[in-house]
Amino acid sequence: ALSSSLCTVSAHTRTHAMGAAQNGATGSGRRKLAWAMARDGDVKALRELVGREGAQTLLKREEMDGFGGSAFLYAASRGRLSVLEYLWEESGVGPQLAQMVANKGTTPLMEAAEEGHLRVVKWLFAEERRCPPEIVRAVIGGGYCYPLSTALHYAARKGHEAIVRLLATRFPDLVPAVDGRGQTAAQLARAEGQRQVAKFLDRIA
């Protein structure tokens, strides 16, 4: 998930950034502003920015605190469903955004699963193009958190039982999958003290 240090953007900074965007800020600056808007759930401001700068700016990754992701990934991590809906339905680049992977090796599903955003996970599952099976089943990593993990590992580690149940029920082949340390989601949950989650996964294994 995104570290808290990414998320400190004051109203003054944001106002300044909006002015900078209007006056031709760099591409990186525009993307950082899009991240701030995604974090805050400000669909109106994000729509205005895209209207000025074009939707293609949303397809760029911005390297901040090792995350290296997009506004869509950021919104998934923060549970900003209204932003995700806008990006999917109106930006014109929704399918591309939905399949982007952060430089640290996380998908939108992984971000939402780790942070416990059940509504976002359900929204991603509501249409296959938002979260294709190959993305759900992905065992990827390479960042500073848990490398080579599945979305089920992310949810299990944090004890988000409702998301674990949803993932395991819809994609039972995730249950025996191991992460980069050779652990199943049940083993990881147990190691992290998430006994209820571990018990559930053991029961259906």
ZAKOL-212941 format. One record per residue: x, y, z of N, C-alpha, C in turn; residue number from 1. Coordinates in steps of 0.1 Angstrom, whole numbers. Layout:
REM ZAKOL-212941
SITE   n.x   n.y   n.z  ca.x  ca.y  ca.z   c.x   c.y   c.z   k
SITE     X     Y     Z     X     Y     Z     X     Y     Z NUM
...
END
This chain:
REM ZAKOL-212941
SITE   n.x   n.y   n.z  ca.x  ca.y  ca.z   c.x   c.y   c.z   k
SITE     8   -12     0     0     0     0     9    12     0   1
SITE     3    23    -3    10    36    -3    14    41    10   2
SITE    26    45    12    30    50    25    24    64    28   3
SITE    22    67    41    16    79    44    23    92    40   4
SITE    36    90    37    44   102    34    40   107    20   5
SITE    33    98    12    29   103    -2    17   112     0   6
SITE    10   112    11    -3   117    11    -5   131    17   7
SITE     7   137    20     6   150    27     7   161    16   8
SITE    -5   165    11    -6   176     1   -15   186     7   9
SITE   -10   197    12   -19   207    18   -27   214     8  10
SITE   -38   221    13   -46   229     5   -39   239    -3  11
SITE   -29   246     4   -21   256    -2   -13   250   -14  12
SITE    -6   238   -11     2   232   -22    -7   228   -34  13
SITE   -19   223   -30   -28   219   -41   -33   230   -49  14
SITE   -36   242   -43   -40   254   -50   -29   258   -59  15
SITE   -17   258   -54    -5   262   -62    -3   253   -74  16
SITE    -5   240   -71    -3   230   -82   -14   232   -93  17
SITE   -26   235   -89   -36   238   -99   -33   249  -108  18
SITE   -27   260  -102   -23   271  -110   -11   267  -119  19
SITE    -2   259  -114     9   255  -122     4   247  -134  20
SITE    -6   238  -132   -11   230  -143   -17   239  -154  21
SITE   -24   250  -149   -30   259  -158   -20   267  -166  22
SITE    -8   268  -160     2   276  -166    13   268  -173  23
SITE    11   255  -175    20   247  -182    30   240  -174  24
SITE    26   234  -163    35   226  -154    41   215  -162  25
SITE    52   209  -157    58   197  -163    48   185  -163  26
SITE    51   175  -171    43   163  -171    43   157  -157  27
SITE    54   156  -151    55   150  -138    47   158  -128  28
SITE    47   171  -129    39   179  -119    24   177  -121  29
SITE    20   175  -134     6   173  -137     2   159  -131  30
SITE    11   149  -132     7   136  -127     7   136  -112  31
SITE    16   143  -106    15   144   -91     2   150   -87  32
SITE    -2   160   -94   -15   167   -91   -26   157   -93  33
SITE   -26   149  -103   -36   139  -106   -37   129   -94  34
SITE   -25   125   -89   -24   116   -77   -31   123   -65  35
SITE   -29   136   -63   -35   142   -52   -50   143   -53  36
SITE   -55   145   -65   -69   145   -68   -75   131   -65  37
SITE   -68   121   -70   -73   107   -68   -74   104   -53  38
SITE   -64   108   -46   -63   105   -32   -75   112   -24  39
SITE   -78   124   -28   -88   132   -21  -102   129   -27  40
SITE  -103   121   -37  -117   118   -43  -123   130   -50  41
SITE  -115   139   -55  -119   151   -62  -121   148   -77  42
SITE  -133   143   -80  -135   139   -94  -136   152  -103  43
SITE  -143   162   -98  -145   174  -106  -131   180  -110  44
SITE  -122   182  -100  -109   187  -104  -101   178  -113  45
SITE  -102   165  -111   -95   156  -119  -101   157  -134  46
SITE  -114   158  -135  -120   159  -148  -115   172  -155  47
SITE  -114   183  -148  -110   195  -153   -95   194  -158  48
SITE   -87   187  -150   -73   186  -154   -72   177  -167  49
SITE   -79   166  -167   -79   158  -179   -84   166  -191  50
SITE   -94   174  -189   -99   182  -200   -89   192  -206  51
SITE   -80   197  -197   -69   206  -202   -57   198  -207  52
SITE   -53   188  -201   -41   181  -204   -42   169  -213  53
SITE   -54   163  -213   -56   151  -221   -55   138  -212  54
SITE   -62   128  -216   -63   116  -208   -49   108  -208  55
SITE   -41   111  -218   -29   103  -219   -19   105  -207  56
SITE   -21   117  -201   -12   119  -189   -15   109  -178  57
SITE   -27   103  -178   -31    94  -168   -24    80  -169  58
SITE   -19    78  -181   -12    65  -184     3    65  -180  59
SITE     7    76  -175    21    77  -171    23    73  -156  60
SITE    34    66  -153    37    63  -139    44    74  -133  61
SITE    42    77  -121    49    87  -114    56    81  -102  62
SITE    69    82  -102    78    76   -91    78    85   -79  63
SITE    71    80   -68    71    87   -56    71    77   -44  64
SITE    81    78   -36    83    68   -25    83    54   -29  65
SITE    89    52   -41    90    38   -46    77    32   -52  66
SITE    66    40   -52    53    34   -56    53    33   -71  67
SITE    55    44   -78    56    43   -93    43    38   -99  68
SITE    32    45   -96    19    40  -102    11    51  -108  69
SITE    -1    49  -110   -10    58  -117   -21    63  -107  70
SITE   -29    73  -112   -40    78  -104   -50    67  -101  71
SITE   -52    57  -110   -61    46  -108   -56    37   -97  72
SITE   -43    34   -97   -38    26   -86   -39    33   -73  73
SITE   -36    46   -73   -37    54   -61   -51    54   -55  74
SITE   -61    56   -64   -75    57   -60   -79    43   -54  75
SITE   -75    32   -60   -78    19   -55   -72    17   -41  76
SITE   -60    22   -39   -54    21   -25   -62    29   -15  77
SITE   -67    40   -19   -74    49   -10   -89    46    -9  78
SITE   -94    37   -17  -108    33   -17  -117    44   -23  79
SITE  -112    52   -32  -119    62   -39  -127    57   -51  80
SITE  -139    51   -48  -147    45   -58  -152    55   -68  81
SITE  -156    67   -64  -160    77   -74  -150    80   -84  82
SITE  -137    81   -79  -126    84   -89  -124    72   -98  83
SITE  -124    60   -93  -123    48  -102  -134    48  -112  84
SITE  -146    51  -108  -157    51  -118  -155    61  -129  85
SITE  -151    73  -125  -148    84  -135  -137    79  -144  86
SITE  -126    74  -139  -115    70  -147  -119    59  -157  87
SITE  -127    50  -152  -131    39  -160  -141    43  -171  88
SITE  -151    51  -167  -162    54  -176  -160    66  -185  89
SITE  -153    76  -180  -152    89  -187  -138    93  -193  90
SITE  -128    87  -188  -115    92  -192  -111    87  -206  91
SITE  -117    76  -210  -114    70  -224  -102    61  -223  92
SITE   -95    60  -212   -84    51  -211   -86    41  -199  93
SITE   -98    39  -195  -101    30  -184   -95    16  -184  94
SITE   -97     9  -195   -91    -5  -196   -76    -5  -195  95
SITE   -69     5  -201   -55     5  -199   -51     8  -185  96
SITE   -58    17  -178   -55    21  -164   -57     9  -155  97
SITE   -67     1  -158   -71   -10  -149   -61   -21  -149  98
SITE   -53   -22  -159   -43   -32  -160   -28   -28  -158  99
SITE   -27   -15  -154   -14   -10  -151    -9   -16  -137 100
SITE     4   -19  -137    10   -24  -125    20   -14  -120 101
SITE    20   -11  -107    29    -1  -101    44    -7  -102 102
SITE    53     2  -102    67    -2  -103    71   -11   -91 103
SITE    64   -10   -80    67   -18   -69    61   -32   -70 104
SITE    53   -34   -80    47   -47   -83    34   -50   -78 105
SITE    25   -40   -77    11   -42   -72     1   -38   -82 106
SITE   -10   -45   -83   -21   -42   -91   -32   -34   -83 107
SITE   -42   -27   -90   -52   -21   -83   -59   -30   -73 108
SITE   -61   -43   -77   -68   -53   -68   -59   -55   -56 109
SITE   -46   -56   -57   -38   -58   -46   -38   -47   -36 110
SITE   -38   -34   -42   -39   -22   -33   -52   -22   -26 111
SITE   -63   -25   -32   -76   -24   -26   -77   -36   -15 112
SITE   -72   -47   -19   -73   -59   -10   -65   -56     3 113
SITE   -53   -51     2   -44   -48    13   -50   -38    23 114
SITE   -57   -28    17   -63   -17    25   -77   -20    30 115
SITE   -82   -31    26   -95   -35    31  -107   -29    24 116
SITE  -106   -24    12  -116   -17     5  -125   -27    -2 117
SITE  -135   -33     5  -143   -43    -1  -151   -38   -13 118
SITE  -157   -26   -11  -165   -20   -22  -157   -19   -35 119
SITE  -145   -15   -34  -136   -14   -46  -133   -27   -52 120
SITE  -130   -37   -43  -128   -51   -48  -140   -56   -56 121
SITE  -152   -54   -50  -164   -59   -57  -166   -51   -70 122
SITE  -163   -38   -70  -165   -30   -82  -155   -36   -93 123
SITE  -143   -39   -89  -133   -44   -99  -138   -57  -104 124
SITE  -144   -65   -96  -149   -78  -100  -162   -78  -108 125
SITE  -169   -66  -108  -182   -65  -114  -182   -66  -129 126
SITE  -170   -63  -135  -168   -64  -150  -154   -69  -152 127
SITE  -154   -80  -160  -141   -87  -161  -130   -79  -167 128
SITE  -133   -69  -175  -123   -60  -181  -116   -52  -171 129
SITE  -123   -49  -160  -116   -41  -149  -106   -49  -142 130
SITE  -108   -62  -141   -98   -71  -134   -99   -85  -140 131
SITE   -92   -86  -151   -92   -99  -158   -86  -110  -149 132
SITE   -90  -123  -152   -85  -134  -144   -70  -135  -142 133
SITE   -63  -132  -153   -48  -132  -153   -43  -122  -143 134
SITE   -50  -111  -141   -45  -101  -131   -49  -106  -117 135
SITE   -60  -112  -116   -64  -117  -102   -54  -128   -98 136
SITE   -50  -136  -107   -41  -147  -104   -27  -144  -104 137
SITE   -23  -131  -107    -9  -127  -108    -2  -129   -95 138
SITE    10  -135   -96    19  -136   -85    31  -127   -89 139
SITE    30  -115   -84    40  -105   -88    46   -97   -76 140
SITE    56   -90   -79    62   -82   -68    74   -75   -73 141
SITE    84   -73   -64    96   -66   -68    98   -53   -61 142
SITE    89   -50   -51    90   -37   -44    94   -39   -30 143
SITE    91   -30   -21    96   -29    -8    87   -37     2 144
SITE    76   -42    -2    67   -48     7    69   -63     7 145
SITE    59   -70     2    60   -85     1    62   -89   -13 146
SITE    74   -91   -18    76   -94   -32    69  -108   -36 147
SITE    66  -109   -48    59  -121   -54    48  -126   -45 148
SITE    37  -118   -45    25  -121   -37    13  -121   -46 149
SITE     2  -127   -41   -11  -126   -48   -19  -116   -40 150
SITE   -30  -112   -46   -40  -103   -39   -45  -110   -26 151
SITE   -46  -123   -27   -51  -130   -15   -41  -129    -4 152
SITE   -28  -129    -7   -18  -127     4   -19  -113    10 153
SITE   -21  -103     2   -22   -90     7   -34   -88    16 154
SITE   -46   -94    13   -57   -93    21   -56  -102    34 155
SITE   -50  -114    32   -48  -122    44   -39  -117    54 156
SITE   -28  -111    50   -18  -105    59   -24   -94    68 157
SITE   -33   -87    62   -40   -76    70   -52   -81    77 158
SITE   -57   -93    75   -68   -98    82   -82   -93    77 159
SITE   -82   -90    64   -95   -85    58  -103   -97    53 160
SITE  -110  -103    63  -117  -116    61  -127  -115    49 161
SITE  -135  -105    48  -145  -104    38  -139  -105    24 162
SITE  -128   -98    22  -121   -98    10  -114  -111     7 163
SITE  -108  -117    18  -103  -131    16  -113  -141    12 164
SITE  -125  -140    18  -136  -149    14  -140  -147     0 165
SITE  -141  -135    -4  -145  -132   -18  -134  -137   -28 166
SITE  -122  -134   -26  -111  -139   -35  -110  -154   -35 167
SITE  -110  -160   -23  -109  -175   -23  -120  -182   -29 168
SITE  -132  -177   -27  -144  -183   -33  -145  -182   -48 169
SITE  -141  -170   -53  -142  -168   -68  -130  -174   -75 170
SITE  -118  -174   -68  -106  -179   -74   -99  -189   -64 171
SITE  -105  -201   -63  -100  -211   -53   -85  -215   -56 172
SITE   -81  -213   -68   -67  -217   -71   -57  -207   -64 173
SITE   -62  -196   -59   -53  -187   -51   -49  -193   -38 174
SITE   -58  -201   -32   -56  -206   -19   -43  -214   -17 175
SITE   -39  -223   -26   -26  -230   -25   -14  -222   -30 176
SITE   -16  -211   -37    -5  -204   -43     4  -199   -32 177
SITE    17  -199   -35    27  -194   -25    33  -181   -30 178
SITE    38  -174   -20    45  -161   -23    60  -163   -25 179
SITE    67  -152   -26    81  -153   -28    89  -160   -16 180
SITE    82  -161    -5    89  -168     6    84  -182     8 181
SITE    76  -187    -2    71  -200    -1    59  -202     8 182
SITE    52  -192    12    41  -193    21    28  -192    13 183
SITE    18  -200    17     5  -198    13    -1  -186    20 184
SITE   -13  -181    16   -20  -170    22   -23  -174    37 185
SITE   -27  -187    39   -31  -192    52   -18  -191    61 186
SITE    -7  -195    56     5  -195    64     9  -181    68 187
SITE     8  -172    58    11  -158    60     2  -152    71 188
SITE   -11  -155    69   -21  -149    79   -18  -154    93 189
SITE   -14  -167    94   -11  -172   107     1  -165   113 190
SITE    11  -163   105    24  -157   109    21  -143   114 191
SITE    11  -136   108     8  -122   111    -3  -121   122 192
SITE    -6  -133   128   -16  -132   139   -31  -131   135 193
SITE   -33  -134   122   -47  -133   117   -53  -147   117 194
SITE   -57  -151   129   -61  -165   131   -74  -168   124 195
SITE   -84  -159   124   -97  -162   118   -95  -164   103 196
SITE   -87  -156    97   -85  -157    83   -77  -170    80 197
SITE   -67  -173    88   -60  -186    86   -69  -198    87 198
SITE   -78  -197    97   -87  -208   100   -96  -211    88 199
SITE  -101  -200    83  -110  -201    71  -103  -207    59 200
SITE   -91  -202    56   -83  -207    45   -79  -221    46 201
SITE   -76  -225    59   -72  -239    61   -85  -248    59 202
SITE   -96  -243    62  -108  -251    61  -112  -254    46 203
SITE  -109  -244    37  -113  -246    23  -102  -251    15 204
SITE   -90  -253    21   -78  -257    13   -80  -271     8 205
END
